[in-house]
Amino acid sequence: MHFLGELILILITTVLLGQLFSRLNMPAVIGQLLSGSVLGPAILGLVHPNNIVSLFSEFGVILLMFLAGLESDLDLLKKYFKLSFTVATIGVILPVVFIGIASMVFGMKFLEALFIGIVFAATSVSISVVVLQEAHQLHSRAGTAILGAAVVDDILAVIVLSLFTTFSHEGGKSGLTNNFFLNLLIEAAYFVVVWFIYKWVAPYFMKLAEKVDVNYAVVIASLVLALAMAWAADFVGLSAVVGAFFGGLAIRQTPEYKEVNSSVSVIGYAIFIPVFFADIGLSMTFESFFKDIWFIIVMTILALLSKFWAGKYSSEMFGFTKDEGNIVGAGMISRGEVALIVAQIGINHHLFPEDIYSSLILVIIVTTVLSPFILNHFIKKHQTEMAEK
């Protein structure tokens, strides 16, 4: 029952701070992110990270990515696949190289520095999705490019992590087996199954659900499908958010997707998604802030610039305008739960020094909190310039 009190605090604080930032003409998600820092160990100490908060948070991000898939235009995703792949590839390489080199300058061993680079290789698009939704830019060229790049980015980050743990002989199993190439084959088979579900299973499954005389049977069926795909993705060694996103894409092409979208939005945004945003802030502490201040500053700058440059210049290579390039770059900055998960894997298997863990978490949270500010700035700038034309 103690959790109910924490949940009440989280929901009230996310709503109040979200409203405050909306009144300041900024994305409400920034207030929701900061609510965790306010309630958590960093400031008030009223709520601490725990298993139930983490469970709600994980379900929140799965619902958020399911909704992103529901609202994605697959034709646009296909159209910008080459761009998405290029943005994602460069967006993985630059952080690994820049942050890896910087970590070695700060005294890390080669494998430790490489892993720290991998921590910042993945992009968490969930927060960018909310900012894009609020600005009605999710279906724009830039919004679609960000979504596509984030999906490819997540897959590449998992492959890089698998390579690292396989060839460094650390970190234990990085997939279903100890054989890296067999894991790749299994993950490739997963995407074949996803295509099969998208093409045949989802439409048939939703038609069956419509015939069931139970309230919200269609919504329940869609959640069963999405959660199954998320579970399967996690089972084969990918991120659960990948499965949730493709589950949303599969439901998107059925006639029932609007009903599903409205119902799941209520479930997600009423309870689980606010807890996800707050949970990110709960991890923030300032204990090692002054001791590792230069490490934090340098890593934050490199984390911001590496993803921003990758998104900006890659998209401009494919004919995007300067403003659109800035939006794509800003949309790729956030690390969020993906980087936190990779960092957790690292600390559990002693892949980098324990004394810098808090500083790494702080850098992840700072980049995550800054990303909606930066993205919102470039979206508003683009909209202003379009209005003036």
C-alpha positions as CSV (number, residue, x, y, z in Angstrom):
1,M,0.0,0.0,0.0
2,H,3.0,2.3,0.5
3,F,3.3,2.4,-3.3
4,L,-0.2,3.9,-3.6
5,G,1.0,7.0,-1.7
6,E,4.0,7.2,-4.0
7,L,1.8,6.8,-7.1
8,I,-0.5,9.6,-5.8
9,L,2.5,11.9,-5.4
10,I,3.9,11.0,-8.8
11,L,0.6,11.6,-10.6
12,I,-0.1,14.9,-8.9
13,T,3.4,16.2,-9.4
14,T,3.6,15.2,-13.1
15,V,0.3,16.9,-13.8
16,L,1.2,20.1,-11.9
17,L,4.7,20.5,-13.4
18,G,3.4,19.5,-16.8
19,Q,0.8,22.2,-16.6
20,L,3.4,24.7,-15.4
21,F,5.6,24.1,-18.4
22,S,2.7,24.2,-20.7
23,R,1.8,27.6,-19.3
24,L,5.5,28.6,-20.0
25,N,4.9,27.5,-23.6
26,M,7.2,24.5,-23.3
27,P,6.5,20.8,-23.7
28,A,4.7,19.4,-20.7
29,V,6.9,16.3,-20.8
30,I,9.8,18.4,-19.4
31,G,7.8,19.0,-16.2
32,Q,7.0,15.3,-16.0
33,L,10.7,14.4,-16.3
34,L,11.6,16.9,-13.6
35,S,8.9,15.6,-11.3
36,G,11.0,12.6,-10.6
37,S,14.0,14.7,-9.7
38,V,11.9,16.8,-7.4
39,L,10.2,13.8,-5.6
40,G,13.3,11.6,-5.7
41,P,16.6,11.4,-3.7
42,A,18.0,14.5,-5.5
43,I,15.7,17.0,-3.8
44,L,12.8,16.0,-1.5
45,G,13.5,12.3,-1.1
46,L,9.8,11.4,-0.9
47,V,9.9,8.7,-3.6
48,H,12.8,6.3,-4.2
49,P,13.4,3.9,-7.1
50,N,11.8,0.5,-6.4
51,N,10.6,-2.6,-8.2
52,I,6.9,-1.5,-8.5
53,V,7.8,2.0,-9.9
54,S,10.1,0.3,-12.4
55,L,7.4,-2.2,-13.4
56,F,4.9,0.6,-14.0
57,S,7.7,2.6,-15.9
58,E,8.5,-0.4,-18.1
59,F,4.9,-0.8,-19.0
60,G,4.6,2.9,-19.6
61,V,7.4,3.0,-22.2
62,I,6.0,-0.1,-23.9
63,L,2.6,1.6,-24.2
64,L,4.2,4.8,-25.4
65,M,6.1,3.0,-28.2
66,F,3.0,1.1,-29.1
67,L,1.1,4.4,-29.5
68,A,4.0,5.7,-31.6
69,G,3.6,2.7,-33.9
70,L,-0.2,3.2,-34.1
71,E,0.4,6.8,-35.2
72,S,3.2,6.1,-37.7
73,D,2.6,6.2,-41.4
74,L,4.4,3.0,-42.8
75,D,4.5,4.4,-46.3
76,L,6.5,7.4,-45.1
77,L,8.8,5.0,-43.0
78,K,9.5,3.0,-46.2
79,K,10.1,6.2,-48.1
80,Y,12.7,7.3,-45.6
81,F,14.3,4.0,-44.8
82,K,17.7,4.8,-46.4
83,L,17.7,8.1,-44.4
84,S,16.7,6.4,-41.2
85,F,19.4,3.7,-41.6
86,T,22.1,6.4,-42.4
87,V,21.1,8.6,-39.4
88,A,21.0,5.6,-37.1
89,T,24.4,4.1,-38.3
90,I,26.3,7.4,-38.0
91,G,24.4,8.1,-34.7
92,V,25.8,4.9,-33.2
93,I,29.4,5.3,-34.6
94,L,29.9,9.0,-33.5
95,P,29.1,8.5,-29.8
96,V,31.1,5.3,-29.5
97,V,34.2,7.0,-31.1
98,F,33.9,10.5,-29.4
99,I,32.8,9.3,-26.0
100,G,35.1,6.3,-26.1
101,I,38.2,8.5,-26.8
102,A,37.1,11.0,-24.1
103,S,36.7,8.2,-21.5
104,M,40.3,7.0,-22.2
105,V,41.5,10.6,-21.7
106,F,39.8,10.4,-18.3
107,G,41.8,7.3,-17.4
108,M,39.5,4.4,-18.5
109,K,40.9,1.2,-20.0
110,F,40.1,0.6,-23.6
111,L,37.2,-1.9,-23.1
112,E,35.8,0.3,-20.3
113,A,35.9,3.3,-22.6
114,L,34.4,1.4,-25.4
115,F,31.5,0.2,-23.3
116,I,30.8,3.8,-22.0
117,G,30.6,4.8,-25.7
118,I,28.1,2.0,-26.3
119,V,26.0,3.3,-23.3
120,F,25.4,6.5,-25.3
121,A,25.0,4.9,-28.7
122,A,21.3,4.1,-28.3
123,T,18.5,6.7,-28.8
124,S,15.3,6.7,-26.7
125,V,12.7,8.2,-29.0
126,S,9.9,8.0,-26.5
127,I,10.3,11.5,-25.2
128,S,10.8,13.0,-28.7
129,V,7.6,11.3,-29.7
130,V,5.7,13.2,-27.0
131,V,7.2,16.5,-28.1
132,L,6.5,15.8,-31.7
133,Q,2.9,14.8,-30.8
134,E,2.3,18.1,-28.9
135,A,3.7,20.1,-31.8
136,H,1.7,18.1,-34.4
137,Q,5.0,17.1,-36.1
138,L,4.9,13.3,-35.6
139,H,3.7,12.7,-39.2
140,S,6.1,15.3,-40.8
141,R,9.2,14.2,-42.8
142,A,11.4,15.0,-39.8
143,G,9.1,13.2,-37.3
144,T,9.0,10.1,-39.5
145,A,12.8,10.1,-40.0
146,I,13.3,10.3,-36.3
147,L,10.9,7.3,-35.6
148,G,12.5,5.2,-38.3
149,A,16.1,6.1,-37.3
150,A,15.3,5.3,-33.6
151,V,14.1,1.8,-34.5
152,V,17.2,1.1,-36.6
153,D,19.3,2.8,-33.9
154,D,18.0,0.5,-31.2
155,I,18.7,-2.6,-33.3
156,L,22.2,-1.4,-34.1
157,A,22.9,-0.6,-30.4
158,V,21.8,-4.1,-29.4
159,I,24.1,-5.6,-32.1
160,V,27.0,-3.5,-30.9
161,L,26.3,-4.5,-27.3
162,S,26.2,-8.1,-28.3
163,L,29.5,-7.8,-30.2
164,F,31.1,-6.2,-27.2
165,T,29.9,-8.8,-24.7
166,T,30.8,-11.6,-27.0
167,F,34.3,-10.6,-28.0
168,S,35.3,-9.1,-24.7
169,H,34.1,-12.4,-23.0
170,E,32.3,-10.3,-20.4
171,G,28.7,-9.6,-19.5
172,G,27.4,-13.1,-19.8
173,K,24.9,-14.0,-22.5
174,S,23.8,-11.2,-24.7
175,G,21.0,-13.1,-26.3
176,L,19.3,-16.5,-26.2
177,T,22.7,-18.3,-26.6
178,N,26.4,-17.7,-26.1
179,N,26.9,-17.8,-29.8
180,F,26.8,-14.3,-31.3
181,F,26.1,-15.3,-34.9
182,L,23.4,-17.7,-33.8
183,N,21.8,-14.8,-31.8
184,L,21.9,-12.6,-34.9
185,L,20.1,-15.4,-36.8
186,I,17.4,-15.7,-34.1
187,E,17.0,-11.9,-34.1
188,A,16.7,-11.8,-37.9
189,A,14.1,-14.6,-37.6
190,Y,12.1,-12.4,-35.2
191,F,11.8,-9.7,-37.9
192,V,10.5,-12.3,-40.4
193,V,7.9,-13.3,-37.8
194,V,7.0,-9.6,-37.3
195,W,6.5,-9.2,-41.0
196,F,4.2,-12.3,-41.0
197,I,2.2,-10.8,-38.1
198,Y,1.9,-7.5,-39.9
199,K,0.8,-9.0,-43.1
200,W,-1.6,-11.7,-42.0
201,V,-2.0,-12.3,-38.3
202,A,-2.9,-8.8,-37.1
203,P,-5.8,-8.2,-39.5
204,Y,-7.3,-11.7,-38.9
205,F,-6.8,-11.4,-35.1
206,M,-8.5,-8.0,-34.9
207,K,-11.5,-9.3,-37.0
208,L,-11.9,-12.2,-34.6
209,A,-11.8,-9.7,-31.7
210,E,-14.6,-7.7,-33.2
211,K,-16.8,-10.8,-33.0
212,V,-16.3,-11.3,-29.3
213,D,-19.2,-9.9,-27.3
214,V,-17.0,-8.4,-24.4
215,N,-16.4,-4.8,-23.6
216,Y,-13.2,-3.5,-25.2
217,A,-12.4,-6.9,-26.7
218,V,-10.7,-5.1,-29.7
219,V,-8.5,-3.1,-27.3
220,I,-7.6,-6.1,-25.2
221,A,-6.7,-8.1,-28.4
222,S,-4.4,-5.3,-29.6
223,L,-2.7,-5.1,-26.2
224,V,-2.2,-8.9,-26.2
225,L,-0.6,-8.7,-29.6
226,A,1.6,-5.8,-28.8
227,L,2.7,-7.2,-25.4
228,A,3.4,-10.6,-27.0
229,M,5.6,-8.9,-29.6
230,A,7.4,-6.9,-26.9
231,W,8.0,-10.0,-24.8
232,A,9.3,-11.9,-27.8
233,A,11.6,-9.1,-28.7
234,D,13.1,-9.1,-25.2
235,F,13.3,-12.9,-25.2
236,V,15.4,-13.0,-28.4
237,G,17.8,-10.3,-27.1
238,L,16.3,-7.1,-28.6
239,S,14.6,-4.3,-26.7
240,A,10.9,-4.8,-25.7
241,V,10.2,-1.3,-27.1
242,V,11.1,-2.6,-30.6
243,G,8.4,-5.2,-30.4
244,A,5.9,-2.7,-29.0
245,F,6.5,-0.3,-31.8
246,F,6.0,-3.0,-34.5
247,G,2.9,-4.1,-32.7
248,G,1.5,-0.6,-33.1
249,L,2.5,-0.7,-36.8
250,A,0.7,-4.0,-37.2
251,I,-2.5,-2.7,-35.6
252,R,-2.2,0.6,-37.6
253,Q,-3.1,-1.0,-40.9
254,T,-6.4,-2.5,-39.5
255,P,-9.8,-0.7,-39.5
256,E,-9.9,-0.8,-35.7
257,Y,-6.7,1.2,-35.1
258,K,-8.6,4.5,-34.2
259,E,-10.6,2.8,-31.4
260,V,-7.4,1.2,-30.1
261,N,-5.5,4.5,-30.2
262,S,-8.1,6.4,-28.2
263,S,-8.5,3.7,-25.6
264,V,-4.8,2.9,-25.1
265,S,-3.9,6.6,-24.9
266,V,-6.3,6.9,-21.9
267,I,-4.7,3.9,-20.2
268,G,-1.1,5.0,-20.9
269,Y,-1.3,8.8,-20.3
270,A,-3.5,8.5,-17.2
271,I,-1.1,6.4,-15.2
272,F,1.8,4.4,-16.7
273,I,3.5,7.0,-19.0
274,P,3.7,9.7,-16.3
275,V,5.4,7.1,-14.0
276,F,7.9,6.3,-16.8
277,F,8.9,10.0,-17.1
278,A,9.1,10.4,-13.3
279,D,11.1,7.2,-12.9
280,I,13.9,8.7,-15.1
281,G,14.2,11.6,-12.7
282,L,14.2,9.3,-9.7
283,S,17.6,8.0,-10.6
284,M,19.3,11.4,-10.4
285,T,21.5,12.3,-7.4
286,F,24.1,15.0,-7.0
287,E,26.5,13.0,-4.7
288,S,29.4,12.8,-7.2
289,F,28.5,16.0,-9.0
290,F,31.4,18.1,-7.9
291,K,34.0,15.3,-7.8
292,D,33.3,14.3,-11.4
293,I,32.2,17.7,-12.7
294,W,34.5,17.8,-15.7
295,F,33.7,14.2,-16.7
296,I,30.0,15.1,-16.5
297,I,30.4,18.3,-18.6
298,V,32.6,16.7,-21.3
299,M,30.4,13.6,-21.6
300,T,27.2,15.7,-21.7
301,I,28.5,17.9,-24.5
302,L,29.8,15.0,-26.5
303,A,26.5,13.0,-25.9
304,L,24.5,16.0,-27.2
305,L,26.7,16.9,-30.2
306,S,27.4,13.4,-31.5
307,K,23.7,12.5,-31.9
308,F,22.7,16.0,-33.1
309,W,25.4,16.1,-35.8
310,A,24.6,12.6,-36.9
311,G,20.9,13.4,-37.4
312,K,21.4,16.9,-38.8
313,Y,24.0,16.2,-41.5
314,S,22.7,12.8,-42.5
315,S,19.3,14.1,-43.1
316,E,20.6,17.2,-45.0
317,M,22.5,14.7,-47.3
318,F,19.1,13.3,-48.2
319,G,17.6,16.7,-49.2
320,F,16.1,17.8,-45.9
321,T,16.2,21.6,-45.3
322,K,18.5,23.0,-42.6
323,D,15.5,23.4,-40.2
324,E,14.3,19.8,-40.8
325,G,17.9,18.6,-40.2
326,N,18.0,20.5,-36.9
327,I,14.7,18.8,-35.9
328,V,16.0,15.3,-36.8
329,G,19.3,15.9,-35.0
330,A,17.5,17.2,-31.8
331,G,15.0,14.3,-31.9
332,M,17.9,11.8,-31.7
333,I,19.6,13.3,-28.7
334,S,17.5,11.7,-25.9
335,R,19.1,8.6,-24.3
336,G,16.4,7.8,-21.7
337,E,15.6,4.3,-20.7
338,V,17.7,2.6,-23.4
339,A,20.9,4.1,-22.1
340,L,19.9,3.4,-18.5
341,I,19.3,-0.2,-19.3
342,V,22.7,-0.6,-21.0
343,A,24.4,1.2,-18.1
344,Q,22.7,-1.2,-15.6
345,I,24.0,-4.2,-17.6
346,G,27.5,-2.6,-17.4
347,I,27.5,-2.1,-13.7
348,N,26.0,-5.6,-13.0
349,H,28.8,-7.2,-15.0
350,H,31.6,-4.8,-13.9
351,L,32.2,-3.5,-17.4
352,F,33.3,0.0,-16.2
353,P,34.4,1.5,-12.8
354,E,31.6,1.5,-10.2
355,D,32.6,5.0,-8.9
356,I,31.5,6.7,-12.2
357,Y,28.1,5.0,-12.4
358,S,26.2,7.9,-10.7
359,S,28.0,10.4,-13.0
360,L,27.0,8.3,-16.1
361,I,23.4,8.2,-14.9
362,L,23.5,11.9,-14.3
363,V,24.7,12.5,-17.9
364,I,22.0,10.3,-19.3
365,I,19.3,12.1,-17.4
366,V,20.7,15.6,-18.2
367,T,20.7,14.8,-22.0
368,T,17.2,13.3,-21.7
369,V,15.9,16.4,-19.9
370,L,17.6,18.8,-22.3
371,S,16.5,17.0,-25.4
372,P,12.8,18.2,-25.4
373,F,14.0,21.8,-24.8
374,I,16.3,21.6,-27.8
375,L,13.8,19.7,-30.0
376,N,11.0,22.2,-29.1
377,H,13.3,25.1,-29.9
378,F,14.0,23.9,-33.4
379,I,10.4,22.9,-34.1
380,K,9.1,26.4,-33.1
381,K,11.9,28.0,-35.2
382,H,10.8,25.9,-38.2
383,Q,7.1,26.6,-37.7
384,T,7.9,30.4,-37.4
385,E,9.9,30.4,-40.6
386,M,7.2,28.4,-42.4
387,A,4.5,30.8,-41.2
388,E,6.5,33.8,-42.5
389,K,6.8,32.3,-46.1
